[in-house]
């Protein structure tokens, strides 16, 4: 990148010039007793993760390579019951200083993880299969690296994000952070779906209803599944009683709009 001003212009939105400037300073050498942020990482891996909406057959994300580190968790950082000999771990490197990564080799993984993109499917955001794709271009490699390395901005912005996260962790550990319940955050999102699709919630909270809706199999009758889940206490509105799980989730989601 440093040898090509044209490439830096093409990838300027990914902060190519700023990253090259930082890389010119060379790798950071750690002194005895210090541990680098990349300790435990053996190499950087560009991997492929495509989305597939199984309701339409449409793929997404096929052009983009994602980056993480691959290595082993240091034994001293793990509790005894979590230690597994030879276990590999995937590491996020988005906040790791660039100069601490310069000495690591980079590999491209031809295996593709395919995740469900239909938000109405029970498997939404989960991996549903794996395939192979070795047809990766140099442009994808460059963009995948720069995207991850500049995700939080340039070196100074990245350091600011990292320090902010450390402050938040310190506040949580000290008990001074103001925490918000997961249920409080999502209850308002779930209520419109409950109002639109149910005559009676049987005294259940919108969060309980939403969780049961997510657990219905895609091709299962949603009303029957909910009757079993709540021992007949909930009543689905008549227009939705013949919906499958996927159809019911889509209607539940659409009610939020």
C-alpha positions as CSV (number, residue, x, y, z in Angstrom):
1,X,0.0,0.0,0.0
2,X,2.8,2.4,0.9
3,X,4.4,1.9,-2.5
4,X,1.2,2.9,-4.4
5,X,-0.3,6.4,-3.9
6,X,-3.1,5.3,-6.3
7,X,-4.2,2.5,-4.0
8,X,-4.2,4.9,-1.0
9,X,-6.5,7.2,-3.0
10,X,-8.8,4.3,-3.9
11,X,-9.0,3.1,-0.3
12,X,-8.9,6.6,1.3
13,X,-12.3,6.0,3.0
14,X,-10.7,3.0,4.8
15,X,-8.0,5.4,6.1
16,X,-5.3,3.7,4.0
17,X,-3.0,6.7,4.2
18,X,-3.3,6.9,8.0
19,X,-2.7,3.2,8.4
20,X,0.4,3.3,6.2
21,X,1.8,6.2,8.2
22,X,1.4,4.1,11.4
23,X,2.9,1.1,9.8
24,X,6.1,3.0,8.8
25,X,6.9,3.2,12.5
26,X,7.4,-0.6,12.4
27,X,6.3,-3.3,14.8
28,X,6.1,-2.5,18.5
29,X,8.7,-4.4,20.5
30,X,7.6,-5.5,24.0
31,X,10.0,-5.5,26.8
32,X,10.6,-8.3,29.3
33,X,7.6,-8.8,31.5
34,X,5.2,-7.1,29.1
35,X,2.6,-8.8,27.1
36,X,1.5,-7.6,23.6
37,X,-2.1,-7.2,22.8
38,X,-1.8,-10.0,20.2
39,X,-0.4,-12.6,22.7
40,X,-1.9,-16.0,21.8
41,X,-2.7,-15.1,18.2
42,X,-0.7,-17.2,15.7
43,X,-2.0,-15.5,12.5
44,X,-4.6,-13.2,11.1
45,X,-7.4,-14.9,9.1
46,X,-9.5,-13.3,6.4
47,X,-12.7,-15.4,6.4
48,X,-15.9,-15.4,4.4
49,X,-19.4,-15.1,5.9
50,X,-22.4,-14.8,3.6
51,X,-26.0,-14.2,4.5
52,X,-28.7,-16.2,2.8
53,X,-32.4,-15.3,3.0
54,X,-33.9,-18.7,2.7
55,X,-37.3,-17.3,2.0
56,X,-36.1,-15.5,-1.2
57,X,-32.9,-17.4,-2.0
58,X,-30.9,-14.2,-2.0
59,X,-27.3,-14.0,-0.8
60,X,-25.6,-11.0,0.7
61,X,-22.1,-10.1,1.8
62,X,-20.4,-12.4,-0.7
63,X,-17.9,-9.7,-1.8
64,X,-16.6,-8.8,1.7
65,X,-13.9,-10.7,3.6
66,X,-13.9,-10.3,7.4
67,X,-10.8,-10.4,9.6
68,X,-10.0,-11.9,13.0
69,X,-7.1,-13.5,14.8
70,X,-6.6,-17.2,15.3
71,X,-4.7,-18.7,18.1
72,X,-4.8,-20.2,21.6
73,X,-6.0,-18.6,24.8
74,X,-3.1,-18.3,27.2
75,X,-3.4,-20.9,30.0
76,X,-2.9,-18.4,32.8
77,X,-5.9,-16.4,31.6
78,X,-8.3,-19.3,31.8
79,X,-10.1,-20.8,34.8
80,X,-9.2,-24.5,35.4
81,X,-12.5,-25.8,34.1
82,X,-12.2,-24.0,30.8
83,X,-8.7,-25.2,29.9
84,X,-8.8,-27.4,26.8
85,X,-5.5,-28.6,25.4
86,X,-5.0,-27.4,21.8
87,X,-8.3,-25.5,21.6
88,X,-8.2,-22.7,19.0
89,X,-9.9,-19.3,19.6
90,X,-11.0,-16.6,17.3
91,X,-10.0,-13.1,18.4
92,X,-11.4,-9.7,17.4
93,X,-8.5,-7.4,16.4
94,X,-10.5,-4.3,15.6
95,X,-9.1,-2.4,18.6
96,X,-5.6,-3.9,18.6
97,X,-2.9,-1.3,17.6
98,X,-1.8,-1.9,14.0
99,X,1.9,-2.0,15.0
100,X,1.3,-4.9,17.3
101,X,-0.1,-7.0,14.4
102,X,2.5,-6.2,11.8
103,X,4.6,-9.4,12.5
104,X,1.7,-11.7,12.1
105,X,1.1,-13.7,8.9
106,X,-2.2,-13.4,7.0
107,X,-4.2,-16.3,5.7
108,X,-7.3,-16.5,3.5
109,X,-9.8,-19.2,4.5
110,X,-11.7,-20.6,1.5
111,X,-14.4,-22.0,3.7
112,X,-17.6,-19.9,3.7
113,X,-19.9,-19.7,6.7
114,X,-23.5,-19.1,5.6
115,X,-26.0,-17.6,8.1
116,X,-29.7,-17.1,7.9
117,X,-30.7,-13.6,6.9
118,X,-34.5,-13.9,7.0
119,X,-35.3,-12.2,10.4
120,X,-38.6,-14.2,10.4
121,X,-36.8,-17.6,10.4
122,X,-36.1,-19.4,13.6
123,X,-32.4,-19.8,12.6
124,X,-32.0,-16.0,12.0
125,X,-28.4,-14.9,12.4
126,X,-27.3,-18.5,13.0
127,X,-25.0,-20.6,10.7
128,X,-27.0,-22.9,8.5
129,X,-24.3,-24.4,6.3
130,X,-20.7,-24.2,5.1
131,X,-19.4,-24.2,1.5
132,X,-16.1,-23.6,-0.2
133,X,-15.1,-20.6,-2.3
134,X,-11.4,-20.1,-3.4
135,X,-12.2,-17.4,-5.9
136,X,-10.9,-14.4,-3.8
137,X,-9.4,-11.3,-5.4
138,X,-6.5,-9.1,-4.2
139,X,-8.9,-6.2,-4.0
140,X,-11.1,-8.2,-1.5
141,X,-8.0,-9.0,0.6
142,X,-6.9,-5.3,0.8
143,X,-10.4,-4.1,1.5
144,X,-11.1,-6.8,4.1
145,X,-7.9,-5.9,6.0
146,X,-8.4,-2.1,5.8
147,X,-12.1,-2.4,6.8
148,X,-11.4,-4.1,10.0
149,X,-8.2,-2.1,10.9
150,X,-10.0,1.2,10.4
151,X,-13.4,0.1,11.8
152,X,-13.1,2.4,14.8
153,X,-11.2,5.1,12.9
154,X,-7.5,6.0,12.8
155,X,-4.9,5.1,15.5
156,X,-5.9,8.0,17.7
157,X,-9.7,7.4,17.4
158,X,-9.1,3.7,18.0
159,X,-7.2,4.4,21.2
160,X,-10.0,6.7,22.4
161,X,-12.6,3.9,21.9
162,X,-10.4,1.4,23.7
163,X,-9.9,3.8,26.7
164,X,-13.6,4.4,26.8
165,X,-14.4,0.7,26.9
166,X,-11.9,0.2,29.7
167,X,-13.5,3.0,31.7
168,X,-16.9,1.4,31.3
169,X,-15.5,-2.0,32.5
170,X,-13.9,-0.3,35.5
171,X,-17.2,1.4,36.4
172,X,-19.1,-1.9,36.1
173,X,-16.5,-3.7,38.3
174,X,-16.7,-0.8,40.8
175,X,-20.5,-1.0,40.9
176,X,-20.8,2.7,39.8
177,X,-22.2,2.1,36.3
178,X,-25.9,2.7,35.7
179,X,-27.1,-0.6,34.1
180,X,-30.3,-1.1,32.2
181,X,-32.3,-4.3,32.2
182,X,-32.4,-6.3,29.0
183,X,-36.2,-6.7,29.5
184,X,-36.7,-3.0,29.9
185,X,-34.9,-2.3,26.7
186,X,-36.9,-4.7,24.6
187,X,-40.3,-4.7,26.2
188,X,-41.4,-1.6,24.3
189,X,-40.3,-3.3,21.0
190,X,-42.3,-6.4,21.8
191,X,-45.6,-4.7,22.9
192,X,-46.8,-3.7,19.4
193,X,-46.5,-7.3,18.1
194,X,-48.4,-8.6,21.2
195,X,-51.2,-6.0,20.7
196,X,-51.5,-6.8,17.0
197,X,-51.5,-10.6,17.1
198,X,-53.0,-11.5,20.5
199,X,-56.5,-11.2,22.1
200,X,-55.2,-12.2,25.5
201,X,-51.6,-12.6,26.8
202,X,-52.8,-14.7,29.8
203,X,-50.9,-12.4,32.2
204,X,-47.6,-13.0,30.5
205,X,-45.2,-10.2,29.7
206,X,-44.4,-9.1,26.2
207,X,-40.8,-10.4,26.6
208,X,-42.1,-13.9,27.6
209,X,-44.4,-13.9,24.6
210,X,-41.7,-12.7,22.2
211,X,-39.3,-15.5,23.4
212,X,-42.0,-18.2,22.8
213,X,-42.6,-16.7,19.3
214,X,-38.9,-17.0,18.5
215,X,-38.9,-20.7,19.5
216,X,-41.6,-21.8,17.1
217,X,-40.4,-24.0,14.3
218,X,-40.6,-22.4,10.9
219,X,-43.3,-24.7,9.5
220,X,-45.2,-25.3,12.7
221,X,-48.6,-23.9,13.4
222,X,-47.8,-20.9,15.6
223,X,-51.1,-20.7,17.5
224,X,-50.9,-24.4,18.4
225,X,-47.3,-24.0,19.6
226,X,-48.2,-21.0,21.7
227,X,-51.1,-22.8,23.3
228,X,-48.8,-25.6,24.3
229,X,-46.1,-23.3,25.6
230,X,-48.5,-21.3,27.8
231,X,-50.9,-24.2,28.7
232,X,-53.8,-22.5,26.8
233,X,-53.5,-19.2,28.6
234,X,-52.8,-17.0,25.5
235,X,-55.3,-16.3,22.7
236,X,-54.0,-15.6,19.2
237,X,-56.2,-13.3,17.1
238,X,-58.3,-15.2,14.5
239,X,-56.6,-13.8,11.4
240,X,-53.2,-15.3,12.6
241,X,-54.3,-18.7,13.8
242,X,-53.3,-20.5,10.6
243,X,-49.9,-18.8,10.3
244,X,-46.7,-20.9,10.4
245,X,-44.0,-19.9,12.8
246,X,-42.1,-18.0,10.1
247,X,-45.3,-16.2,8.9
248,X,-46.2,-15.4,12.5
249,X,-42.8,-14.0,13.3
250,X,-42.9,-11.8,10.2
251,X,-46.3,-10.4,11.2
252,X,-45.0,-9.9,14.8
253,X,-41.9,-8.0,13.5
254,X,-44.0,-5.9,11.0
255,X,-46.2,-4.7,13.8
256,X,-43.3,-2.7,15.2
257,X,-43.2,-0.5,12.2
